Amino acid sequence: MAVSKSTLSIVFIVLGGLAVLFGTVLVFVGPIIIDDQIVKNVEINPNNGLSYTMWKDIPVPFFMSVYFFHIVNPKEILKGEKPTVVQRGPYVYRENRWKDNITFHDNNTVSYKEYRQYFFDESMSVGNESDVVTIPNMLVLGASIMMEKMPLPVRLLLSTTFKTFNEGPFLTKPVGELMWGYDSKLVDFLNTYLPGMLPTNGKFGLFAEFNNSNTGQFTVNTGRDDIRKVHMVDSWNGLKSVNYWRSEQCNMINGTAGQMWPPFMTTESTMPFYSPDACRSMELVYQRPGVSRGIPVYRFVAPKTLFASGADYPPNEGFCPCRQSGLLNVSTCRHNSPVFISHPHFFEADPFLLGTVNGLSPNEDEHGLFIDIHPETGVPMNVSIRLQLNLLIKSVLGISETGKIAEVVMPMIWFEESGYIDGPILNTFRTNLVVLPMVMEYMQYIFIALGLTGILGAVILYVTDKKARKKTSVSLTQGVSTNYLYMHIQKTKITMRITIRNVYMHVVFQISRLFKYLLIIYSHLK
């Protein structure tokens, strides 16, 4: 028994209405489903598989690239001339990081220590660790500043000690020794007779404390009770604040541990984190959107106020005594040695600093600090933390080794810690957080389009059928010939077939698009 066109129209309208309803529901429910999955996966929970592994073992490439400022005129500096430096590097170290001593607490926090190891990668470096460079001798020039206000006899005794152990104002040594430590009779003497004066009991090196070390015990929120607090630091080494600085605000431990942030970030969000190496909390600000390896990201950068002096930016007065903007005095957490950190090449610092040293050329692409982060999850996709270590040097009365050195904040070394998500983790990340949401978005529009097409086809079918019936009735009343009526009916059938065929082709087209995106998902999951 043939189905009437009126009945077929009703069926199309019902099916079309259901498709539109389902698509409309997806518009509102789809984002909720995706957000719910994000919340479940970013919580620090051993049952979360991939996300917990990323947090615990950090299975992504991490590198530390080191650049030395090789001094080319050490004798002239002793005579009071301006220092001239040449950048040497990068010397690249592959960095392994992992968390240990992980303990979950009843208050929805977890404690851990993060360890780090460095392995030299000659293939990514400009040379090897045997390359020789010349930099300021921190033991001599740093100690001279520290003893500047001591009585003259003490300073004379210090100078005699330097001569006794053959320590001069500048060091010319291999990169590997400057990085990880070298034997020094002066260091042995100071550790024996003045214990605690130096940060190390063994060899003295710029990064001697870094290798095979940990960054202290962090206690962070798991996000179980409030996903907005996930990764936020609850305490560091049992402390809620530090005591290095001169104001309560500057001593606060804010933000995360610097690896992941809470999800659902916006352009108004900031990225606060606590850095044990800098002895303070920092905060990055939104700069622009972008794409990293096919993942949509937000780029966050250091604001110009990060290392601004207290005179230029009053909230930073707690970090003083300050010099020019662009320098952070970290002497209070570095055994009172006159050490400053800054952006490389004094990027975004007071122009005065560039005028004190020859050979510097700052630019944002090479020396700016940034993190590219996936805003929906708070997971960094590309990280580049760039900092410079500087030493205040000048002539000190009674210490002949300082000669006539003009007072200058001397760049010694800058380094970049970089990492990015790649490989299988990137593919899984892209599938779960980019492809699947995209397919869900397309599905909602496909269902709405199919529904509207079905409803439109039903209306066309109904109107055409109604016109055909009307014409048939008029023709019969007026005695139109049976042949004419037959031709009219055949024409109506042809019109209906064309309409149904068009609807069918549209449905097939939309379904083929759906299968296309399902194939994309399948290819990423393989």
N, C-alpha and C positions, 0 to 999 in steps of 0.2 A: 504493500500500500504506500503510495507516494505521499511525502510530507508536504503540506501546503506551505506556500511562501510566507503566509502570515505567521504560521507556527515557527518557521525557520527564523523569521525576524525576531520573534520573542526570545528564541534560544540565543541568538547573537547578542541581543541587548543584555540578557542575564549574564552570559559569559563575559561580555565586555565590561559590564558594571563590576563584576567580581574582580576582573584583572585590574581595573582602575583603582578599586578599593585596596587590593593587595599592594599595588605599587605605591599608593598614597601612604599606606601603613608603613611600608619600607622607608619612605622618606623620613618619617619621624622615629621609627623604631630602629632602623639601621645604625645611625650614629650612636644610639644608646647601647646597642649590642657591641659595637666596636669599642666604645669607651669602657664598657664593663670588662671586656677581654684585656684591654690595656691595664686596667686597675689590678686585675688578677695576676697579670704577668710581671708587673714592675714591683710588686711587693717583694721584699726580701724574704723568701720562703724556700727552703730546700726542695719543696715539691714543685717548684716552678720550672725545673729543668734548665732550659737554655738561659733564661735571664739570670737565674741564680749562679750558673756556671760562669757567665760573663762577669758577674759581680765578684765571685770568689777567686777565680783563677785568671781573669783578664786575658783570655786567649786571643788577643789581637796584637799585631806588630807594634812595638813601642821602641823608640830610639831616643838617644841623647846625643845631639850633635854639638861638639865643643869647638869654639873659636878662640885662639889666643891673640892678644895684642902684643906682637913682638916689637920690642924697643930697639930702634936703630941708632939712637944717639945717647947712650947711657953716660958717657963722659961729659957731653955738653950739658946734660940735665944737672949734673953735679955742679956745674958752673953757673946755673941759674937760667939756662935756656929752656925754651918750650919743648916739651916731649914730642917726639915724632914716632908714630907706631905704624906697623903694617899688620893687617889681619892675616892670620895663618889658620887654615882649617877649611872644611870641617874634619874633625876627628870623630868618627861616629861609633857609638857603642850601642849594641843591641841590648835592650832592657827587659829583664824578666821580672814580673810582679805577681805576687800571690798573697792571699790572706790565710792566716793561721790563728790558732787559739780562738776559734770562733765559738762564742757562747751566747745563746739566746736567753733573754730575761723575761720575767713575767709582765713587765711594764711595756711590752711591745718595743723593746730595743735589743740590739745585738752588739756585742763587743768583739773586737778583733785587733790583730796587729798585721800590718801589711809589710811584707819583706820585698827587697829589691836586690837584683844582681846585675852587673854590667859585664858585657863581653865585647871586646874590640872587634869591629868589622872593617877590615882593611879594604874590602871591595867597595865600600861606600865612602871611604875616606880619601883625602888628597895625598896622604902619605902613611907612615906608620908611627908607632909610639916611640921610635928611636929618633925621630926628628927633634932637633934642638931649637929652643926658643929662649928669648930673654924677657923676663918680667921683673917687677919690683919684688924684693925680698921682704915678705911680710914679717919675718922674724926680726929684721933689723929696723925697717922703716915703720912698721906698725908699733913695735915696742918703743921706738923713739918718741912717737906721739903720746903713747900711754904714760911715758916717764917725763913728759915735758914739764910738768909742774912739780916734779920732785926736786929736792935740793941739788945744787950743782955737783957736789961730791958724788952723789948717787949716779948722776948722768955720766960723770967721768968714769966711774967704775963700770957702768954698762958699756961704754965705748971700749974700755980696756978688755972687757969680756968678749966683745965682738972680734977684736983683733986677735985675742988668744985663740979663738976657735975659727979664725980665718973666714969670718962672715962679712960679706960686703953688702952694699945697698941694692944690688941687682943679682938675680939668679940666671944662669945660663945652663939649662939642663934639658934632658929628653922629656918629651911630652908625657910619657908613661910615668916618670918619676914625679913630675909636677902634679899629675893627676892623683896618683894613688900613694905617693909617699916616697921619701928618700931618707937615707941615713944621715943624721946630723949630730955631731958631738955636742953642739949647743943645745939641741933638744934634749939629749940625754942629761946634760948638766942641769937644765932648768927643771926637768921632771924629778931629778934627784933632790935638789936643794930648794926648789920653789914649786912643790907639787900643787897641781890644780891651776897653774898659770896658763898652761896650754890645753887645748881641747882634746889632745891625744896623748897617750902614753907610749906610743910606738913611733913609727915613721911619720914625718910631717908632710902632708899633701893637701891640695885644695879640695879634693873629693875623698880624702882618706876615710871620712866617717860615713860616706854614702854606701860603698859597696858592701854587700852582705849585711845590710842593716835594716832596721824597720823605722817607720815614721811615728812610733809611739802607739799607745793603745787608744783607738777610737771607739766610742760608743755612739751608735747612730740609731735613728728610728727605723723600724721595719716597714711602717706604713699600714700595718694591719688594722689599726683603729682609725687612722686618718691618712689617706693616700697623699694628702697635701704635705705631710711631714716626712715622707719616705726619704731616706738618705740624709736627712738633716741631723747634724751633730748634736748629741745630747751632752757629751763630755769628751775631753781629750786628756789622757793620763789622769783621769779622775777629776779634772778641773772643768769648771763652767766658764772660767775666764783666766787669762794669763796676767802676769804682773810686770811685763817688760816695759810698758808704756806709761804715760803720765796722765791719762784720762780713763774713766770707766768705759767710755764708748770705744776707745782704741784697743782696750784690753779684752773686749768681748769676743767670744768664739761664736761666729755666725756661719750659717749656711751648711753646706755639705762638706764631705772630705775631698771634694774636687774631682770626682770621677763620674757620678751620675746625679741627676737632679729630679725633683718631683715632676710628674707629667702635666700635660695640658698647659704648656707655656704660651704666652701671648707676646705681642710686640711691646707690651708694657711691663713684662716680667724682667727681673734682673737675675744674675747668677752669682749668689754669694757662696764663698767657700773659705775654709780655714787651711792655711799653708804652714805646716810646722817648719819648713825650711826658711820661710820669710818671717816666721814668728808672729804672724798676724792674720786677720781675716781680710779678704779682698772681695770685690764685687765687680762683675762684668755687666755691660749694658748692651742692649739690642742695637745692631747696626743696620742689617739688611737681610732680606730673604735670599735663598739660593738653593742649589741642588748639589748634593755630594754623592757620587756614584749611584745616581738614579733615585736618591732619597731626598725629599724636600726637607730643607733645614733652615734654621735661623742662625745668622752669624752674630755672636756676642764678642765684644772687644773691651779692652781696658779703657775706662774713661780718662780724660786728661787730668782729672783730679786725683787719680790713684796715688801718684807720687808727688802731688803738689805740696809746696811748703805751707806751713801754718799761716804765714803772712798772706799768701794768695788764696788759701782755702781754709778758713778757721776750723772746720771739723778735724783737720789734720794736725792741729796744734799739739795734740797728745803724743804725736810721733816725734816731736822736737826734742832736743835742739836740731833745728833744720838749717840747711844751706839753701842753695837755689832749688826751685821747683824742678822735679824730675829725679830727685835723689831721695832715697829712704835710708835714714841712719839706723842700722841694725846693730850698732855697737853694744847695746844693752843686752842682746841675746847672743853675742859673739865674744864673750869674755872681755868686753870693753875695748876690743881692737877697733881702730877707726875704719870700719868697713861700711860701705854703702851699696845698695842695689838700685838698679835703674833699668830702663829699657835699653836694648843694645844700641850702641853708637849714640847714646843720649837722645834717642828718638822721643819727641814730644817734651823734651826738657828745655829749661831756660837756655836761650841761644848763647849766653855767656859761657856755658860749659864747653860748647863746641870750639870756642875761641881759645881755650886753654891747652888743647892737644891737637897736633897735626895728624891727619890720616883718618879722620872719622867722616862718614857719609851716611847719615840716617835716612831711611825711607820705610814706608808702611809695609810694603810687600815683603821685605826681607827682615824687618825688625819689629813689626807690630805683633802684639799678642792677640790670639783669637781662638774661639771654640765654635765649631759648627755643630749644632745640636738638633736632633729631631724633636720638634716642640711637643708632639702628642705624647711621647714616651719619656722625654727628659734624658735620652741616651745620646752622648756625644758621638758623632760620626767622624769627625776630623778635629784633632787637637794640636795646637801649636803654642806652647808656653815658652816665651823667650825672655830671659833675664840676664842682666850683666852684673858682674862683681867688680867693685871699684875700691881702691885704697887711697885714703888721704895721705899725701906725702908732703913734707916740707923740711926745711933746715931747722934743727933743734940745737940750741947752744949747749956746748959741752960734749956733743956726740959728733965726732969728726966725720963719721961715715955718711952723715946727711949732707955734708958739704954746704953748698949754697943753693940747695934745691928750692925752687919757688913753690909756694903753696898751691897745690893742685889736686883735684880728685882724679886719680889716675885709673883709667880702664885697664883691667888685667885680663879678663876672660869673659866671654858670654856664651851661653848655652841655650839650646832649644830642645825641650822635651816634646816629642811629637808621637802621635799614634792615630790609627784609623781602623775602622771596621772593614774587613775584607773577607774573601773566600766563602766557605759554606755558611758562616754566620751572617755575612752580608746577604746571601741569597735567601736564607730563611727569614731574615729581618725584612727584606724587600717583599717577599711573598705575603707574610702575615700582616704587614703594616702599610703596604702600598698597593699590591695587586688585589688582595682580597677586598679591601674597602672600595677600590675602583670598580671591581666586578659588581659588588653590592650596589654601588651607585648607578651603574649602567642597568642592572637588573630592574631597579625601581622605575627607571625611565622606559625600559622595554615593556614592562607590564602595563604601564600607563598608556604607552603608544599602542600596544596591541588592543587594550580595552577600548580606547577611543576609536581605533580602526574598526573593531567589531561593531561598536554602536553605530558608527557612521554607515557601515555596510548594511546593518539591519534597517536603518532609516531609509537608505536608498532602495533596498529590497522592498520595503513596505510601500513606499511611494510609487515605485514602478509597478508593483502588483495592483495597487489601487487604481492607477491610471489605466492599466490594461483591462481591469474589470469594468471600469466606467465606459471605456471605448467599446468593449465587447457588448455591453448592455445597449448602448446607443445604436450600434450597428445592427443588432438584432431587431430593435424597435423599428428602425427605418428600412428594414428588409434588405440589408446589405447582403451581398452574395456570400455563399459559404466559402468560396475560394478566397475572397478578400479577408474574411475573418481568419481563415487558416494562415494566411501570410502574416497577418498582424500578430497572431499568437507566436508564430515562429520567430518573428523579429523580437518579441518580448523575451522569448527564451534565450536568444542570442545575447541580448543586453544583460540578462541575469547571469549568464555564464561568464561574460566578460567581467562583471562586477565581482562575482565569487572568485574568479581566477586572480583578479587584482588583490583581493583581500588575502587569498592564499599565498600569493607571491610575497606580499608584505610580511605575513607571519613567518614564512620560511626565511626571509632576509633577517628578521630580528632574531630568530632562533639561531641562525648561523653565526651572528655576532656574539650571542651568548656562549656558543660552543667555542668560539675563538678565544674568549677570555678564560674559559675553563681549561683550554689547552695550555694557555700561558701559565696558569696555576700549576698544572700538572708538570710542565717542564721545569718549574722551579723546585717542585717537591722531590723530583727524581734525584 
